[in-house]
Amino acid sequence: MIKFTFRIIGIVVLTAIIFLAVSLWKGGDPFRWFGYKSEQAGELLRDKSEELGKEADRIKKRTDSVVNATKQVKEKIRKTQDTVKEFTGGKTDK
């Protein structure tokens, strides 16, 4: 467990040194590039999520209309069955 802790601390220190060396050597250009690419990715994600949300809303409306139509058909079938039973006489009329 102690070796693991020392390795983690060593990795953190090494990362900090590399970060400092790159920022002094390149002057922050790699970090600006990373920020610019991150911003582009965020804009793309926002646009795609809006499109996906609109599509989900459209699908929800369509499924709601299908569910309502199914309920109406089911109710009409039930009414038709009741009418047929009344006309022909049910099993209880014997």
N, CA and C atoms as an extended XYZ file, in Angstrom:
282
Properties=species:S:1:pos:R:3:atomname:S:1:resname:S:1:resid:I:1 pbc="F F F"
N         0.822       -1.187        0.000 N   MET     1
C         0.000        0.000        0.000 CA  MET     1
C         0.873        1.260        0.000 C   MET     1
N         1.987        1.190        0.711 N   ILE     2
C         2.882        2.342        0.775 CA  ILE     2
C         3.551        2.559       -0.577 C   ILE     2
N         3.916        1.449       -1.272 N   LYS     3
C         4.510        1.585       -2.600 CA  LYS     3
C         3.529        2.269       -3.554 C   LYS     3
N         2.275        1.872       -3.459 N   PHE     4
C         1.243        2.465       -4.310 CA  PHE     4
C         1.122        3.965       -4.050 C   PHE     4
N         1.138        4.355       -2.775 N   THR     5
C         1.045        5.771       -2.414 CA  THR     5
C         2.242        6.544       -2.954 C   THR     5
N         3.434        5.992       -2.800 N   PHE     6
C         4.630        6.666       -3.309 CA  PHE     6
C         4.605        6.769       -4.838 C   PHE     6
N         4.100        5.751       -5.488 N   ARG     7
C         4.003        5.811       -6.951 CA  ARG     7
C         3.030        6.900       -7.393 C   ARG     7
N         1.913        6.999       -6.725 N   ILE     8
C         0.930        8.043       -7.058 CA  ILE     8
C         1.538        9.423       -6.832 C   ILE     8
N         2.211        9.609       -5.708 N   ILE     9
C         2.856       10.899       -5.425 CA  ILE     9
C         3.918       11.187       -6.483 C   ILE     9
N         4.691       10.184       -6.868 N   GLY    10
C         5.713       10.361       -7.909 CA  GLY    10
C         5.099       10.749       -9.244 C   GLY    10
N         3.988       10.127       -9.609 N   ILE    11
C         3.308       10.464      -10.865 CA  ILE    11
C         2.786       11.892      -10.830 C   ILE    11
N         2.240       12.308       -9.705 N   VAL    12
C         1.727       13.677       -9.573 CA  VAL    12
C         2.866       14.687       -9.695 C   VAL    12
N         3.977       14.426       -9.028 N   VAL    13
C         5.123       15.339       -9.092 CA  VAL    13
C         5.681       15.383      -10.511 C   VAL    13
N         5.826       14.240      -11.157 N   LEU    14
C         6.328       14.183      -12.526 CA  LEU    14
C         5.395       14.930      -13.483 C   LEU    14
N         4.109       14.767      -13.315 N   THR    15
C         3.139       15.480      -14.153 CA  THR    15
C         3.245       16.984      -13.952 C   THR    15
N         3.414       17.416      -12.716 N   ALA    16
C         3.555       18.851      -12.444 CA  ALA    16
C         4.820       19.409      -13.095 C   ALA    16
N         5.903       18.672      -13.026 N   ILE    17
C         7.159       19.129      -13.644 CA  ILE    17
C         7.012       19.207      -15.162 C   ILE    17
N         6.402       18.199      -15.766 N   ILE    18
C         6.191       18.213      -17.224 CA  ILE    18
C         5.280       19.370      -17.616 C   ILE    18
N         4.238       19.600      -16.851 N   PHE    19
C         3.321       20.707      -17.123 CA  PHE    19
C         4.058       22.044      -17.079 C   PHE    19
N         4.867       22.230      -16.061 N   LEU    20
C         5.637       23.468      -15.919 CA  LEU    20
C         6.639       23.621      -17.066 C   LEU    20
N         7.320       22.544      -17.434 N   ALA    21
C         8.314       22.608      -18.516 CA  ALA    21
C         7.656       22.947      -19.850 C   ALA    21
N         6.526       22.337      -20.145 N   VAL    22
C         5.838       22.609      -21.412 CA  VAL    22
C         5.322       24.035      -21.439 C   VAL    22
N         4.790       24.506      -20.326 N   SER    23
C         4.254       25.873      -20.307 CA  SER    23
C         5.367       26.913      -20.444 C   SER    23
N         6.542       26.648      -19.893 N   LEU    24
C         7.658       27.581      -20.049 CA  LEU    24
C         8.268       27.495      -21.447 C   LEU    24
N         8.338       26.295      -22.001 N   TRP    25
C         8.995       26.091      -23.288 CA  TRP    25
C         8.128       26.559      -24.452 C   TRP    25
N         6.866       26.192      -24.466 N   LYS    26
C         5.978       26.526      -25.581 CA  LYS    26
C         5.196       27.817      -25.350 C   LYS    26
N         5.182       28.325      -24.172 N   GLY    27
C         4.514       29.596      -23.905 CA  GLY    27
C         2.996       29.514      -23.858 C   GLY    27
N         2.439       28.387      -23.584 N   GLY    28
C         0.994       28.285      -23.427 CA  GLY    28
C         0.236       27.941      -24.694 C   GLY    28
N         0.905       27.845      -25.847 N   ASP    29
C         0.210       27.502      -27.094 CA  ASP    29
C        -0.475       26.136      -27.036 C   ASP    29
N         0.153       25.112      -26.491 N   PRO    30
C        -0.545       23.819      -26.424 CA  PRO    30
C        -1.812       23.883      -25.573 C   PRO    30
N        -1.774       24.702      -24.528 N   PHE    31
C        -2.940       24.799      -23.654 CA  PHE    31
C        -4.061       25.579      -24.334 C   PHE    31
N        -3.704       26.607      -25.104 N   ARG    32
C        -4.712       27.336      -25.878 CA  ARG    32
C        -5.325       26.428      -26.933 C   ARG    32
N        -4.477       25.621      -27.583 N   TRP    33
C        -4.972       24.686      -28.588 CA  TRP    33
C        -5.950       23.704      -27.954 C   TRP    33
N        -5.576       23.181      -26.779 N   PHE    34
C        -6.446       22.248      -26.070 CA  PHE    34
C        -7.764       22.922      -25.693 C   PHE    34
N        -7.692       24.165      -25.226 N   GLY    35
C        -8.907       24.902      -24.882 CA  GLY    35
C        -9.782       25.158      -26.093 C   GLY    35
N        -9.171       25.498      -27.215 N   TYR    36
C        -9.925       25.745      -28.448 CA  TYR    36
C       -10.625       24.471      -28.912 C   TYR    36
N        -9.912       23.347      -28.903 N   LYS    37
C       -10.510       22.076      -29.319 CA  LYS    37
C       -11.613       21.652      -28.352 C   LYS    37
N       -11.420       21.913      -27.067 N   SER    38
C       -12.456       21.586      -26.089 CA  SER    38
C       -13.706       22.419      -26.328 C   SER    38
N       -13.518       23.687      -26.667 N   GLU    39
C       -14.652       24.561      -26.955 CA  GLU    39
C       -15.405       24.074      -28.190 C   GLU    39
N       -14.678       23.677      -29.234 N   GLN    40
C       -15.326       23.156      -30.440 CA  GLN    40
C       -16.110       21.884      -30.132 C   GLN    40
N       -15.530       21.019      -29.337 N   ALA    41
C       -16.213       19.781      -28.972 CA  ALA    41
C       -17.469       20.080      -28.164 C   ALA    41
N       -17.402       21.048      -27.267 N   GLY    42
C       -18.570       21.425      -26.479 CA  GLY    42
C       -19.693       21.979      -27.340 C   GLY    42
N       -19.342       22.812      -28.331 N   GLU    43
C       -20.354       23.355      -29.232 CA  GLU    43
C       -21.000       22.240      -30.048 C   GLU    43
N       -20.197       21.312      -30.529 N   LEU    44
C       -20.726       20.192      -31.300 CA  LEU    44
C       -21.662       19.341      -30.444 C   LEU    44
N       -21.256       19.069      -29.216 N   LEU    45
C       -22.102       18.293      -28.312 CA  LEU    45
C       -23.414       19.008      -28.026 C   LEU    45
N       -23.367       20.324      -27.825 N   ARG    46
C       -24.582       21.085      -27.563 CA  ARG    46
C       -25.531       21.015      -28.758 C   ARG    46
N       -24.997       21.211      -29.963 N   ASP    47
C       -25.833       21.169      -31.162 CA  ASP    47
C       -26.461       19.793      -31.353 C   ASP    47
N       -25.662       18.760      -31.202 N   LYS    48
C       -26.177       17.400      -31.391 CA  LYS    48
C       -27.190       17.036      -30.313 C   LYS    48
N       -26.982       17.495      -29.085 N   SER    49
C       -27.940       17.182      -28.028 CA  SER    49
C       -29.262       17.907      -28.260 C   SER    49
N       -29.216       19.127      -28.813 N   GLU    50
C       -30.454       19.823      -29.147 CA  GLU    50
C       -31.204       19.083      -30.248 C   GLU    50
N       -30.482       18.621      -31.276 N   GLU    51
C       -31.119       17.848      -32.342 CA  GLU    51
C       -31.727       16.561      -31.792 C   GLU    51
N       -30.995       15.904      -30.912 N   LEU    52
C       -31.479       14.670      -30.321 CA  LEU    52
C       -32.716       14.925      -29.463 C   LEU    52
N       -32.734       16.028      -28.725 N   GLY    53
C       -33.899       16.378      -27.918 CA  GLY    53
C       -35.125       16.643      -28.773 C   GLY    53
N       -34.947       17.345      -29.884 N   LYS    54
C       -36.075       17.605      -30.785 CA  LYS    54
C       -36.604       16.305      -31.377 C   LYS    54
N       -35.698       15.428      -31.757 N   GLU    55
C       -36.112       14.137      -32.317 CA  GLU    55
C       -36.849       13.308      -31.266 C   GLU    55
N       -36.375       13.344      -30.029 N   ALA    56
C       -37.039       12.614      -28.949 CA  ALA    56
C       -38.437       13.169      -28.702 C   ALA    56
N       -38.593       14.491      -28.747 N   ASP    57
C       -39.917       15.093      -28.583 CA  ASP    57
C       -40.851       14.664      -29.708 C   ASP    57
N       -40.333       14.626      -30.937 N   ARG    58
C       -41.152       14.221      -32.080 CA  ARG    58
C       -41.591       12.759      -31.934 C   ARG    58
N       -40.675       11.908      -31.499 N   ILE    59
C       -41.009       10.493      -31.300 CA  ILE    59
C       -42.023       10.341      -30.177 C   ILE    59
N       -41.877       11.123      -29.111 N   LYS    60
C       -42.811       11.060      -27.981 CA  LYS    60
C       -44.215       11.436      -28.429 C   LYS    60
N       -44.335       12.494      -29.232 N   LYS    61
C       -45.651       12.899      -29.726 CA  LYS    61
C       -46.261       11.798      -30.580 C   LYS    61
N       -45.428       11.188      -31.426 N   ARG    62
C       -45.932       10.131      -32.299 CA  ARG    62
C       -46.398        8.929      -31.481 C   ARG    62
N       -45.624        8.529      -30.476 N   THR    63
C       -46.019        7.375      -29.670 CA  THR    63
C       -47.256        7.684      -28.845 C   THR    63
N       -47.390        8.923      -28.367 N   ASP    64
C       -48.600        9.295      -27.636 CA  ASP    64
C       -49.828        9.181      -28.526 C   ASP    64
N       -49.718        9.619      -29.777 N   SER    65
C       -50.863        9.520      -30.682 CA  SER    65
C       -51.178        8.059      -30.992 C   SER    65
N       -50.158        7.214      -31.105 N   VAL    66
C       -50.390        5.790      -31.351 CA  VAL    66
C       -51.060        5.149      -30.142 C   VAL    66
N       -50.631        5.509      -28.949 N   VAL    67
C       -51.233        4.962      -27.734 CA  VAL    67
C       -52.697        5.384      -27.646 C   VAL    67
N       -52.984        6.646      -27.936 N   ASN    68
C       -54.371        7.111      -27.902 CA  ASN    68
C       -55.215        6.378      -28.935 C   ASN    68
N       -54.686        6.191      -30.131 N   ALA    69
C       -55.422        5.471      -31.171 CA  ALA    69
C       -55.666        4.027      -30.747 C   ALA    69
N       -54.689        3.404      -30.122 N   THR    70
C       -54.841        2.028      -29.654 CA  THR    70
C       -55.925        1.940      -28.585 C   THR    70
N       -55.949        2.897      -27.679 N   LYS    71
C       -56.986        2.902      -26.639 CA  LYS    71
C       -58.367        3.080      -27.251 C   LYS    71
N       -58.475        3.950      -28.243 N   GLN    72
C       -59.765        4.162      -28.899 CA  GLN    72
C       -60.224        2.898      -29.616 C   GLN    72
N       -59.320        2.231      -30.311 N   VAL    73
C       -59.675        0.994      -31.011 CA  VAL    73
C       -60.088       -0.073      -30.011 C   VAL    73
N       -59.355       -0.178      -28.909 N   LYS    74
C       -59.675       -1.169      -27.883 CA  LYS    74
C       -61.064       -0.912      -27.302 C   LYS    74
N       -61.383        0.343      -27.049 N   GLU    75
C       -62.695        0.696      -26.504 CA  GLU    75
C       -63.803        0.380      -27.508 C   GLU    75
N       -63.575        0.666      -28.781 N   LYS    76
C       -64.586        0.372      -29.804 CA  LYS    76
C       -64.787       -1.132      -29.950 C   LYS    76
N       -63.710       -1.910      -29.864 N   ILE    77
C       -63.839       -3.371      -29.924 CA  ILE    77
C       -64.642       -3.862      -28.736 C   ILE    77
N       -64.394       -3.325      -27.561 N   ARG    78
C       -65.124       -3.713      -26.360 CA  ARG    78
C       -66.618       -3.398      -26.520 C   ARG    78
N       -66.914       -2.210      -27.055 N   LYS    79
C       -68.316       -1.835      -27.269 CA  LYS    79
C       -68.967       -2.753      -28.294 C   LYS    79
N       -68.233       -3.099      -29.338 N   THR    80
C       -68.766       -3.997      -30.367 CA  THR    80
C       -69.031       -5.378      -29.780 C   THR    80
N       -68.138       -5.865      -28.934 N   GLN    81
C       -68.344       -7.161      -28.291 CA  GLN    81
C       -69.585       -7.133      -27.411 C   GLN    81
N       -69.763       -6.044      -26.670 N   ASP    82
C       -70.953       -5.919      -25.827 CA  ASP    82
C       -72.218       -5.905      -26.676 C   ASP    82
N       -72.172       -5.198      -27.798 N   THR    83
C       -73.334       -5.134      -28.690 CA  THR    83
C       -73.637       -6.510      -29.270 C   THR    83
N       -72.610       -7.245      -29.676 N   VAL    84
C       -72.804       -8.591      -30.224 CA  VAL    84
C       -73.372       -9.510      -29.159 C   VAL    84
N       -72.890       -9.412      -27.933 N   LYS    85
C       -73.404      -10.247      -26.847 CA  LYS    85
C       -74.870       -9.935      -26.576 C   LYS    85
N       -75.227       -8.653      -26.615 N   GLU    86
C       -76.623       -8.276      -26.393 CA  GLU    86
C       -77.510       -8.796      -27.527 C   GLU    86
N       -77.027       -8.733      -28.733 N   PHE    87
C       -77.811       -9.138      -29.897 CA  PHE    87
C       -77.986      -10.656      -29.958 C   PHE    87
N       -76.901      -11.402      -29.715 N   THR    88
C       -76.967      -12.858      -29.834 CA  THR    88
C       -77.354      -13.512      -28.526 C   THR    88
N       -77.263      -12.812      -27.466 N   GLY    89
C       -77.529      -13.387      -26.158 CA  GLY    89
C       -76.267      -14.017      -25.623 C   GLY    89
N       -75.960      -13.708      -24.418 N   GLY    90
C       -74.721      -14.212      -23.842 CA  GLY    90
C       -74.879      -15.633      -23.369 C   GLY    90
N       -73.861      -16.192      -22.785 N   LYS    91
C       -73.889      -17.555      -22.263 CA  LYS    91
C       -74.860      -17.672      -21.093 C   LYS    91
N       -75.158      -16.571      -20.451 N   THR    92
C       -76.027      -16.612      -19.277 CA  THR    92
C       -77.500      -16.651      -19.649 C   THR    92
N       -77.853      -16.487      -20.931 N   ASP    93
C       -79.260      -16.442      -21.331 CA  ASP    93
C       -79.880      -17.820      -21.493 C   ASP    93
N       -79.174      -18.903      -21.389 N   LYS    94
C       -79.703      -20.255      -21.595 CA  LYS    94
C       -80.683      -20.621      -20.578 C   LYS    94
